Each structure stands twice: as C-alpha cells, then as structure tokens.
Amino acid sequence: MRVTGGPVLTSVEVATPRRSQRLPGVGMAGFGQRAPGIVDIAMVPHPAVTLLVDLGDGDGLLHDAHGRRERGSVAVGLLPGDLRVSGRTAEGVRCLQIRLSPVVATAVLGASTDLVGTVASLADVWGRDAARTEDRLRAATSWDERFAVAADVLGRRLDARRAPDPEVAAAWRRMRADRGRVRIDGLAREVGWSRKRLWSRFRAQVGLSPKRAAQLVRFDHAAHLLAAGGDGARVAAVSGYTDQSHLHREVRAFTGTTPSAVATAPWLALDDTAWPSYAPRPGARG
C-alpha cells in the first residue's frame, strides 16, 4: 500500500531486508518516524495483500476501510477501497510492512480471498500466531532482526500450508511480468486451461477475476510512472491504455482521485527506496 495525502514524509527512516532474508513473492520494508505527530494517510490499491504490523507505542494506528475500523496490526486485502490510516503518535511511528503476492497470501493466510475489499485485524487472520509474532518483533533490537523473524514466520507458514494451483500461480506471474497487458484467452491457453476454468479457479484462489487482477497490475505500473515524473499521455501509451482519458478513468476508479494527485503522493517518493523492484522510470515498459 502507498500513501496519497498527509504531511510530506521528510523524516521517515526506511529499512529493507538483506538478500538472504527475502522470500519469493514477499516484500518487506520497515518504516520509522521518531517525531510525534498526527497521522492521516489515504492508501492506494496495490497488487498485493499487505500486512501492516504496528510496532509503535500507545494504542496503535486506526485503519478504516468502507466503515470497518481496526486498530493496531492489520491485514489489508486487494482493493480495500477508501482505506485511511490515522492516529496521534506521542512517541513516533514504527511499522513493518509486508507485501504478499496474492498467490503467496493464499498459502500464508489460508483465507486471503476473504480479505478482498476490506481490512481485518492481524489477530483475526493469524489467530494466536499474531500476538506471538508481534511480541518477537517488538523484542528485536534492529530491523535486521525483525526481518529475520518475519522471514522465519512466513517461511514456516508457507511450508505448512497448501499452495494454490500452479496454473493460477503461473497466470499471476505472467500478469506481473507483462505489467497487466495480457489477454485472458491467451493466458488460459498458456497455462493449458479453458478461459472458464481459469476464470473460476483464479477468482476462487486470488479473490479477483483475471481481468480485474490484470487491471490492478496495469494501474500500479502507471501509478509508479506518474510518480516518477512521467507525462500523462506518455504514461497512458506505455502502460497500455487507449488514451489519456482512459488512464484518467482507471485512476479515478481505483483511487477516487486524479493522475496528478497520484503523481504527487508524498509516500510514493519513498517507493524506490522501500520497494525498488516496483519503481519503473518514465518511458520504461518494465
């Protein structure tokens, strides 16, 4: 998830894991801001299921999506709608953000499709493991330690749970590799399924139809290009939209705002540091 609003984040510290701590389909970043203040953040849809582990002091940040409100550590599904993170922080902010590809989330969480369009407390999703994991993360004295704890917990959950269909996983990888510019008929042929079967199995295991998932991936690519300074018409052409008006409609549908607002989102300025593989430059196709 990313931020579109609130104060310019000039004092945020960003930490990323070592290569040895990374898992396929999993992205992690640590965020810290020592200064106290008021947080009011509007989040933008991203093609991942996101775990936000609140490691700060106090009552925890409040997450609000479509009227559902959760405080503290949460799991955010695909397309959570009008999600805002808010609260007053007396001691600053410390948060571990974990992005799970939808196919990895299916294995890690067991019920990631139930999260589509909403937000849930991490305890509701993980049960007792949530409190134990959060305690281990709070006891860690460095981000390296926290990333190692998170990688250990996620790795064990991946080993213990049933993976999604390999055809679904292959279809998702193709969508990501092609930045959402795929035809569903061709995708079905590539994985050896009928269009109807791909549609059914993909939706059951990811929570979105293949077409909607591809649209989300394409939008994400366009959002990064806009934030990197790309011209709207050029971004539309590079990202596979019919024209600039098509891009505008898609951005409006996903965010409720405009391409120019997405381009100036303060949090996107940190994306190339926290998630370098997600930050294409203007004119790039991937």
C-alpha positions as CSV (number, residue, x, y, z in Angstrom):
1,M,0.0,0.0,0.0
2,R,1.1,3.6,-0.5
3,V,0.1,7.0,0.8
4,T,-1.7,9.8,-1.0
5,G,-2.1,12.6,1.5
6,G,-0.9,13.9,4.8
7,P,2.3,15.7,5.5
8,V,5.4,15.4,3.4
9,L,7.4,12.5,4.9
10,T,10.8,14.1,5.2
11,S,11.9,12.3,8.4
12,V,10.8,8.8,7.7
13,E,13.5,6.1,8.0
14,V,13.2,3.2,5.6
15,A,14.9,-0.2,6.2
16,T,15.0,-3.1,3.7
17,P,16.0,-6.7,4.3
18,R,19.2,-8.4,3.2
19,R,19.0,-10.7,0.2
20,S,19.3,-13.7,2.4
21,Q,16.1,-12.6,4.3
22,R,13.9,-12.4,1.2
23,L,11.3,-14.9,0.2
24,P,9.8,-15.4,-3.3
25,G,6.6,-13.4,-3.6
26,V,7.2,-11.5,-0.4
27,G,8.3,-7.9,0.0
28,M,9.3,-6.3,3.4
29,A,10.2,-2.8,4.5
30,G,10.5,-1.2,7.9
31,F,9.3,2.4,8.4
32,G,10.1,4.6,11.4
33,Q,9.5,8.2,12.2
34,R,10.7,9.4,15.6
35,A,8.9,12.7,15.8
36,P,5.5,12.6,17.4
37,G,2.5,14.0,15.5
38,I,-0.8,13.3,13.8
39,V,-1.0,10.6,11.1
40,D,-3.7,10.9,8.4
41,I,-2.9,8.7,5.4
42,A,-5.0,7.7,2.4
43,M,-3.8,4.4,0.9
44,V,-3.7,3.5,-2.8
45,P,-4.6,0.0,-4.1
46,H,-1.5,-2.2,-4.8
47,P,-1.4,-5.7,-6.3
48,A,-0.5,-7.4,-3.1
49,V,-2.1,-8.4,0.2
50,T,-0.5,-6.2,2.8
51,L,0.3,-6.9,6.4
52,L,0.9,-3.8,8.5
53,V,2.5,-4.7,11.8
54,D,2.3,-1.7,14.2
55,L,5.3,-1.8,16.4
56,G,4.9,1.7,17.9
57,D,3.9,2.6,21.4
58,G,0.4,3.7,22.5
59,D,-3.0,2.5,21.3
60,G,-1.9,1.9,17.7
61,L,-2.9,3.5,14.5
62,L,-6.5,3.3,13.3
63,H,-7.3,1.7,9.9
64,D,-10.7,2.5,8.3
65,A,-12.0,0.9,5.1
66,H,-15.6,1.1,4.0
67,G,-16.6,1.8,7.6
68,R,-14.7,-1.2,9.0
69,R,-12.3,0.1,11.7
70,E,-9.3,-1.8,13.1
71,R,-6.6,-0.6,15.4
72,G,-3.0,-1.8,15.6
73,S,-1.7,-4.5,13.3
74,V,-3.8,-5.4,10.3
75,A,-4.1,-7.4,7.1
76,V,-5.3,-5.4,4.1
77,G,-6.8,-7.3,1.2
78,L,-6.7,-6.4,-2.5
79,L,-8.7,-3.3,-3.5
80,P,-9.6,-2.2,0.1
81,G,-11.4,0.8,-1.2
82,D,-11.2,4.1,0.7
83,L,-8.6,3.0,3.3
84,R,-7.3,5.6,5.7
85,V,-4.7,5.2,8.4
86,S,-4.9,7.8,11.2
87,G,-4.0,8.5,14.8
88,R,-1.9,10.6,17.1
89,T,1.6,9.3,17.9
90,A,3.2,10.5,21.1
91,E,6.4,8.5,20.6
92,G,6.6,8.4,16.8
93,V,5.8,5.6,14.4
94,R,7.4,2.2,13.8
95,C,5.8,-0.2,11.3
96,L,6.8,-3.3,9.5
97,Q,5.0,-3.6,6.1
98,I,4.9,-7.0,4.4
99,R,3.6,-7.3,0.8
100,L,2.4,-10.7,-0.2
101,S,1.7,-11.6,-3.8
102,P,-2.0,-12.9,-3.9
103,V,-0.8,-16.5,-4.6
104,V,1.6,-16.4,-1.7
105,A,-1.1,-14.8,0.5
106,T,-3.4,-17.7,-0.3
107,A,-0.8,-20.1,1.2
108,V,0.3,-17.9,4.1
109,L,-3.1,-16.7,5.3
110,G,-5.3,-19.6,4.1
111,A,-8.2,-17.2,3.5
112,S,-6.8,-14.3,1.6
113,T,-9.8,-14.1,-0.7
114,D,-11.9,-13.2,2.3
115,L,-9.9,-10.1,2.7
116,V,-10.6,-8.6,-0.8
117,G,-12.1,-5.2,-0.4
118,T,-11.6,-4.8,3.3
119,V,-9.2,-4.8,6.2
120,A,-9.0,-7.2,9.2
121,S,-7.0,-7.3,12.4
122,L,-3.9,-9.5,12.2
123,A,-5.3,-11.5,15.1
124,D,-8.4,-12.4,13.2
125,V,-6.3,-13.7,10.3
126,W,-3.5,-15.4,12.2
127,G,-5.0,-16.2,15.5
128,R,-2.6,-16.7,18.4
129,D,0.4,-16.6,16.0
130,A,-0.3,-12.9,15.5
131,A,0.4,-12.0,19.2
132,R,3.4,-14.3,19.4
133,T,4.9,-12.9,16.2
134,E,4.3,-9.3,17.3
135,D,6.0,-10.0,20.6
136,R,9.0,-11.4,18.8
137,L,9.2,-8.4,16.5
138,R,8.9,-5.9,19.5
139,A,11.7,-7.8,21.3
140,A,14.0,-7.5,18.4
141,T,16.6,-4.7,18.7
142,S,17.2,-4.0,15.0
143,W,15.4,-4.1,11.6
144,D,17.7,-7.0,10.5
145,E,16.4,-9.0,13.5
146,R,12.8,-8.1,12.7
147,F,13.2,-9.1,9.0
148,A,14.7,-12.4,10.1
149,V,11.8,-13.0,12.5
150,A,9.3,-12.2,9.8
151,A,11.0,-14.4,7.2
152,D,11.1,-17.3,9.7
153,V,7.4,-17.0,10.5
154,L,6.3,-16.6,6.9
155,G,8.6,-19.4,5.7
156,R,7.1,-21.8,8.2
157,R,3.6,-20.9,7.2
158,L,4.4,-21.4,3.5
159,D,5.9,-24.9,4.2
160,A,2.9,-25.9,6.3
161,R,0.1,-24.9,4.0
162,R,-1.2,-26.0,0.7
163,A,-0.1,-23.8,-2.2
164,P,-2.5,-22.5,-4.9
165,D,-2.8,-24.3,-8.3
166,P,0.4,-23.9,-10.2
167,E,-1.7,-22.7,-13.2
168,V,-3.0,-19.8,-11.1
169,A,0.5,-19.0,-9.9
170,A,1.7,-19.1,-13.5
171,A,-1.1,-16.8,-14.6
172,W,-0.2,-14.3,-11.9
173,R,3.5,-14.3,-12.8
174,R,2.6,-13.6,-16.4
175,M,0.4,-10.7,-15.4
176,R,3.2,-9.2,-13.3
177,A,5.9,-9.8,-16.0
178,D,3.7,-8.1,-18.6
179,R,2.6,-5.3,-16.3
180,G,-1.0,-6.3,-16.7
181,R,-1.0,-6.1,-20.5
182,V,-2.3,-9.6,-21.1
183,R,-5.3,-11.1,-22.9
184,I,-7.2,-13.6,-20.7
185,D,-7.8,-16.0,-23.7
186,G,-4.1,-16.2,-24.4
187,L,-3.3,-16.5,-20.7
188,A,-5.7,-19.5,-20.4
189,R,-4.0,-21.2,-23.4
190,E,-0.6,-20.6,-22.0
191,V,-1.4,-22.4,-18.7
192,G,-3.4,-25.2,-20.5
193,W,-6.8,-24.3,-19.2
194,S,-10.1,-23.1,-20.7
195,R,-10.9,-19.5,-20.2
196,K,-13.9,-20.5,-18.0
197,R,-11.7,-22.7,-15.8
198,L,-9.0,-20.1,-15.4
199,W,-11.6,-17.5,-14.5
200,S,-13.2,-19.8,-11.9
201,R,-10.0,-21.1,-10.3
202,F,-8.2,-17.7,-10.3
203,R,-11.1,-15.9,-8.7
204,A,-11.6,-18.7,-6.1
205,Q,-7.9,-18.5,-5.1
206,V,-7.0,-14.9,-5.6
207,G,-10.3,-13.2,-5.0
208,L,-10.4,-11.2,-8.2
209,S,-11.2,-12.2,-11.7
210,P,-8.2,-12.5,-14.0
211,K,-9.3,-9.3,-15.9
212,R,-9.7,-7.3,-12.7
213,A,-6.3,-8.5,-11.4
214,A,-4.6,-7.5,-14.7
215,Q,-6.2,-4.1,-14.5
216,L,-4.9,-3.6,-11.0
217,V,-1.3,-4.6,-12.1
218,R,-1.6,-2.2,-15.0
219,F,-2.8,0.6,-12.8
220,D,0.1,0.0,-10.4
221,H,2.6,0.3,-13.2
222,A,1.0,3.5,-14.4
223,A,0.9,5.0,-10.8
224,H,4.7,4.4,-10.4
225,L,5.4,6.0,-13.8
226,L,3.3,9.1,-12.9
227,A,5.1,9.4,-9.5
228,A,8.4,9.2,-11.3
229,G,7.5,12.2,-13.3
230,G,6.0,10.7,-16.4
231,D,3.7,12.8,-18.6
232,G,0.1,11.6,-18.6
233,A,-0.2,10.9,-22.3
234,R,3.2,9.1,-22.4
235,V,2.3,7.0,-19.3
236,A,-1.0,6.1,-20.8
237,A,0.6,4.9,-24.0
238,V,3.4,3.0,-22.3
239,S,1.0,1.3,-19.8
240,G,-1.4,0.0,-22.4
241,Y,-4.3,2.4,-22.0
242,T,-6.3,3.5,-25.1
243,D,-5.5,7.2,-24.4
244,Q,-5.0,9.7,-21.6
245,S,-8.8,9.8,-20.8
246,H,-8.8,6.0,-20.4
247,L,-5.9,6.4,-17.9
248,H,-7.8,9.1,-16.0
249,R,-10.9,7.0,-15.7
250,E,-9.0,4.0,-14.5
251,V,-7.1,6.1,-11.9
252,R,-10.4,7.6,-10.8
253,A,-12.0,4.1,-10.5
254,F,-9.1,2.7,-8.3
255,T,-8.4,5.8,-6.2
256,G,-11.3,8.3,-6.4
257,T,-8.7,10.9,-7.4
258,T,-6.8,12.1,-10.4
259,P,-3.5,11.1,-12.1
260,S,-2.0,14.4,-11.0
261,A,-2.9,13.7,-7.3
262,V,-1.3,10.2,-7.6
263,A,1.8,11.7,-9.2
264,T,2.4,14.0,-6.2
265,A,1.6,11.4,-3.4
266,P,4.2,12.0,-0.7
267,W,4.7,8.3,0.1
268,L,5.5,7.4,-3.5
269,A,8.7,9.3,-3.1
270,L,9.8,6.5,-0.8
271,D,8.8,3.6,-3.1
272,D,12.0,3.4,-5.0
273,T,13.8,3.0,-1.6
274,A,11.4,0.6,0.1
275,W,10.3,-1.4,-3.0
276,P,12.9,-0.7,-5.8
277,S,11.6,-3.5,-8.0
278,Y,8.2,-1.7,-8.1
279,A,9.6,1.6,-9.2
280,P,9.9,1.9,-13.0
281,R,11.2,5.0,-14.6
282,P,9.2,7.2,-17.1
283,G,9.2,5.6,-20.6
284,A,10.1,2.1,-19.2
285,R,7.9,-0.9,-20.0
286,G,9.0,-2.9,-17.1
